[in-house]
């Protein structure tokens, strides 16, 4: 079953990269299939991190990693990019898939979107890879895929800078999940990361407009 699920995941990634106009459908179909496979094979949702009862305890357990990825890293990425990588902020703004002028809906989208990503990359992908290649390698491979799925065309220096920090963020998300086995803990860091990035964009790019 592990081989079949890995094939589904990588097939979904290829389809995602080739047909981005229907990426939401591809992602949702893949998630439903993988969750059904897990349930059919007698795995519970807790096995892939749906442990709401232990969420607060696990957040406390990994508070430093959550602080690191949720606050420190987005600040470093933003200001390093702003002052050292010309064009980086324009690149980031160009790949934002929503109109952040609608602040309430943007926050809802971030909360839901980051949770879905944690289900895919940590709950499903990292969990499967861990059973095959071990935890450290699983975190790295899942993070490479996570970064690749956030790829956006642009000057090579800007793209490399962008992908590098996305990869680093994902390593921390994966580490949180590995330590706790709890999606809600890694999601806390991921959601906070995106919210801080949103705040910085709104604060320092007041003329922001969605680029279609």
N, C-alpha and C positions, 0 to 999 in steps of 0.2 A: 504493500500500500504506500510506503514511503516514497518509492520510486515513482509511482503514478502521481502522487501529490506534487513531487518536485517537477515532473513534466508539466503538470497543469500550471504551476507557478511560473515556470520559465516561458511557457507558451503564452501565458497572459501578459508577461512583460514584453515579449516580442510584438504581440498584437497591440499593446498599449503604445509602444514606440512607433508602430507603423500607422495606426489609426487613432490618433489622439482625439479626433472629433467624436468618437464613441467610447472614450476611455472609461467613463462612469459605468456604462453598461458592462463593459468587459470586466471591470473590477468587481462589480456587484455579483455577476454570474460566477466568477471565480471564488469569491468569498462564500457564497451559498453552497457551491459544490464542495469546497474544502471543509466547511463546517459540517455538512452532511456526512462526508467521509469519516470525519473524526467521531461523530455521534454513532454512526453505524459500527465503527470498530470499537465500541464500548468505551470511548474516551468521553469524559464529561467536559463541559465548558470551563470548569475550574482548571483542567489540565492545560488549557491554553491561556490561562491568566484571568478568567472572569471571576475574580474573588473580591467582591465588593465588601464583604465583612472584614477582611483584613487590610483594606485599602489604607485607612488612617495609620495603622501600625507600620505598614510597609513604606508609606511616605515618610514617616518619622525616621525609619530605619535608613533610608537613603536620602535624607534631607540635603546632605552636602552635594551629592551628584545632581539632585534636582535644582539646587541653587546654581550649580556650575552651568548646567545646560539650559536652565530656564531664564537666568539673568546674566551671568558673567559672559558666557560665550556669545549670546546675541549682541551684547554691548561691544565686545571686542570685534566681532565680525563687522558690525555696522560702522564703527568709527575708524577701524583700520581700512575698510573698504572706501569710506567717504573721503579720507585724507590721503590714502596711499595708492588706491587703485582707481584711476580716472575712468568714469563711466560705470562703475559698479552699481551705484544706486539706481541709475536709469535701467540697468540690466535687471535688477531685482524687481523694480516696479513693473517692468514689461512682462514679467512672468506671473504676476499676481492674478489669479483667476476670478477676481471679484472686484466690485466697486467698494472700496473701503470708506467712501463718503457716507455709505449707509452703515453706520457703525454698529447698530444693534444686530443686524443681519450678518454682518461680517464676523462679529464675535460668535454668533451661533454657528456659522459656517466653519470657523476655526475649531470650535469645540467638537463638532461632529466629524469634521474632516481629519483632525489629528487622531481622534479615537479610531476611526476606520483604518487609518494608516498603521496604528499600533496593532490592531487586530491582524492586519495583513503581514507586516514585517516582523513583528515580535511574536505575537500569539501563534501565528501559523508558520511563517517561513523560518524564523529563528528556532522555533521549537522543533520543527522537522529536521532542520540542518544539524541541530545539536545532537539528535539521536544518531546522526550519520557521521559527522566529522568532529564532534565535541564542541563545547561552549565557546572557547576563544575564536576558533575558526568560523563558527556559525555567526558570531557577532560581526566579524569582519566581512564575510560574504554577504550577509543580509544588509550590511551598511553600504557595501559597494552597489548592490542592487537598488537600495533606497536612494542613493545619490544619483544613480543613472536615471531613475524614474523622475527625477526633478531636473533633468538636463534641459537647458534652454540655449538655443543658438546665440552666438555672440563672439566677440574677440577672444582668442584663445587664453590670454592672460586672465581676463575677467571670468571666463567660464571655469578655468582651473581653480581660481580663487574661490568662486562660488561653490563648486563641487567639493572642494577640500573641506570647507567648513560644514557643509551639509553632511559629509561623511563623518567628520568628527562628532557632530551633534548626534548622529545615528549610533556611533560607537557608545556614547554615553547612555542613550535610550536603551540600547541593547544590554549594557552593563546593569542598569537599574532593573530591567526585566530578569536578567540572569540571577541577580541577587535576591529578588523577591518572588519571581514567578507570577507577578501581578501586573496585569495590563493597566490597571488604574494608577499604579505608581509611575510607570514609564509614560503614560498619557499625561500625567500631571506636569512632568518636565517638558514634554513635547508641546502641550497646549500653552504653557507659560512662555516657552521660547517664541512661539508664533505671536502671542499677544504682545510681548515686549517688542518684537520686531515691528509689529503693526503700530505700536505707540511711537516708536522712533521715527517711522516713516511719516506718520501724521504730524509729529512735532517738528521734524527737520525738513519735510518736503510738503509745505502747506498748499502748494499748487498742484498736488497730486490729482491726476485724473486717470481713470481706467483706460488702458491702451488696448483696444480691441484687435 
